[in-house]
Amino acid sequence: MIRSIVIALVATWMLVGCGGNNVSPKVQTSTTAGAGAGVRGEVIGANDISKEVYRFQINFVSGSALIEPKYMDQIKEFAQYLNAHPEMTVEVQGHTDSQGDAETNLQLSQKRAEEVKAQLVAFGVDASRITAKGYGESHPIADNQTEEGRFQNRRVEAVITHRAADVPLLHPGIIEGVVVDALTQKPIGGVSIKVYQGDKLLRFATTDAIGRYRLKLNAGHYKLKFSRSDYILADMAVDVTENENTIMMQLKQIALVYTGKGTVSGVIKNAFDGKGVKGLTLLVRRGWNAHDSAVVVRSRTDASGEFILKLPAGYYTIEAKRTGYAPLYLNVVAVGGHVMKMQNGSISPAINKGQIRIVLSWGKRPYDLDAHLTTPRIHGRSYHIYYQKRGNKRAAPYVDLDVDDTSSYGPETITIYRSEPGTYTYFVHNYSKRPDIKVSQARVQVYGSTGLIKEFHIPSQGSGLKWYVFRYDGATGKITPINQIRR
């Protein structure tokens, strides 16, 4: 019998004696804030503590503390991370579920913690920096009455402590998102996240009990790798923008039992008229948000704009392109033995310099989301563009609701044909009222004459029928994210 145990890394950043320019302003954080090599975790304020949790995926034979050779690469990578940070000290903590005798569980957790310590030392970490302690079943992080809860409780955690003021963030931004099961759509807790810049491992994090993660990083390009022992590894490229909080697309992770080939299908529509676009060239790459890696499959959309692809289970980016259109990048998942339908996209025809096109798309429910745009004062009055007042492209407000969709998926498109000085505000209203707009998987893409400028995904938190997405300065062209759900 094989029993699962999860090794978790909890990085504890202690802020003491912060002063001068190294002190960051107070920021409210989730429980998954922290930092790694060259990257600083969220700074809450002097003498406050922030944590992040990382879990390696290791299975122990029931009643055994022996680590199988196939898991050594994970421990080696963690050891390399520690060796790159000699200022860190570590307590390796063993934990079990509540099955069996409490004293036996305590002893077993101690042995497993000591075995992990021994392997870290074997990979070059100074033994004086590591302590090992077993806690048995006394510190559960999930419900021991369920198999899922027991799975999460069988773990070893490494608690790392060091001063957080040593390496301040110079150009910070935040990315956050949610991980769900690709088939059930249920949030997945305990998913380990590794953050890389190039080939360099920078930091660790873990999703919370409802699948959420939140990372504060310097502005730049990163790759995130998501893993849990019962799911297929997923990787996603991300761009962090200074002083912005970026919501990532909901990651649909594939259970390990669904290997083999699966079918991916969807329709790519013209964002201007809502009709399927035939003859688009489709370039398929592995990973999400993968724009430059090797193409693994080439295909085309049919006469109705539909595509059907058979792919090994995994995570892919489809680049759709054709002369006269801005390129579309569409993240999809292939689940072994399943047909994953309605992985749709909207592609925007090229627009002129100075014009802005805003494209809203969403999932099956709610059925009807409405795009709204308020304008600055134009010729003495302001305008509110939506399905009842669709605007005018040739006269004030020089804005038009090009497409209004009322039956799921979208697109719903607004184009600013001539930008006027002042502030435009774009928001989305849940006309259907139910279900909650947060489950809509809504996405807003903003295009200019050079292609995609900005992309927004629906937040996982907030209450109300309206998603306020961004402000647009008609004079400077600057887009300022709002990304909040309000009443």
DALINVEN-V527344 format. One record per backbone hydrogen bond with DSSP energy under -0.5 kcal/mol. NH is the residue of the N-H (numbers start at 1). CO is the residue of the C=O. If there is no record, write none. Layout:
BEGIN
nh co
NH CO
NH CO
END
This chain:
BEGIN
nh co
3 60
5 58
6 154
7 56
8 6
8 156
9 54
10 8
10 158
11 9
11 52
12 10
12 160
13 11
13 50
14 12
14 162
15 13
15 48
16 14
22 19
23 20
24 22
27 43
33 51
36 39
37 202
39 36
44 42
47 15
48 45
50 13
52 11
54 9
56 7
56 54
58 5
58 56
60 3
62 1
64 61
68 66
71 68
72 69
74 71
75 71
76 72
77 73
78 74
79 75
80 76
81 77
82 78
83 79
84 80
85 82
88 85
89 161
90 129
91 159
92 90
92 131
93 91
93 157
94 133
95 155
96 136
105 101
106 102
107 103
108 104
109 105
110 106
111 107
112 108
113 109
114 110
115 111
116 112
117 113
118 114
119 115
120 116
121 117
122 118
123 119
124 121
125 120
129 126
130 127
131 90
133 92
135 94
138 135
146 143
150 146
151 147
152 148
153 149
154 150
155 95
155 153
156 6
157 93
158 8
159 91
159 157
160 10
160 158
161 89
162 12
164 14
166 163
167 164
173 217
174 244
175 215
176 246
177 213
179 211
180 251
181 186
182 253
185 181
188 179
189 187
190 207
192 190
192 227
193 205
194 225
195 203
196 194
196 223
197 200
200 197
201 199
202 195
202 200
203 195
205 193
207 191
208 212
211 208
213 177
214 32
215 175
217 173
217 215
219 171
220 240
222 238
223 196
224 236
225 194
226 234
227 192
231 228
232 254
234 226
236 224
237 288
238 222
240 220
243 172
244 241
246 174
246 244
247 245
248 176
248 246
251 178
252 250
253 180
253 251
256 230
258 255
259 257
262 311
263 338
264 309
265 340
266 307
268 305
269 267
269 345
270 275
271 269
271 347
274 270
277 268
278 276
279 301
280 277
281 321
282 299
283 281
283 319
284 282
284 297
285 317
286 294
287 315
288 235
290 287
291 289
296 284
297 284
299 282
301 280
302 306
305 302
307 266
309 264
311 262
311 309
313 260
314 334
316 332
317 285
318 330
319 283
319 317
320 318
320 328
321 281
325 322
326 348
328 320
330 318
330 328
332 316
334 314
336 258
336 334
337 261
338 335
340 263
340 338
341 339
343 265
344 342
345 267
347 269
350 324
355 352
356 416
357 447
358 414
359 357
359 445
360 358
360 412
361 443
362 409
363 440
369 367
370 429
372 427
373 385
374 425
375 383
378 381
381 378
385 373
386 384
386 389
389 386
392 399
398 392
398 395
399 392
400 415
401 390
402 400
402 413
403 413
408 367
409 363
410 408
411 360
412 360
413 403
414 358
415 400
416 356
417 398
417 415
418 398
424 472
425 374
426 470
427 372
428 467
429 370
430 465
431 368
431 429
432 368
433 430
434 432
439 436
440 437
443 361
444 456
445 359
446 454
447 357
447 445
448 451
451 448
453 446
454 446
456 444
458 442
463 485
466 486
467 428
468 466
468 484
469 426
469 467
470 426
471 480
472 424
473 478
474 422
474 472
477 473
480 471
480 478
481 479
482 469
483 469
484 468
486 466
486 484
END
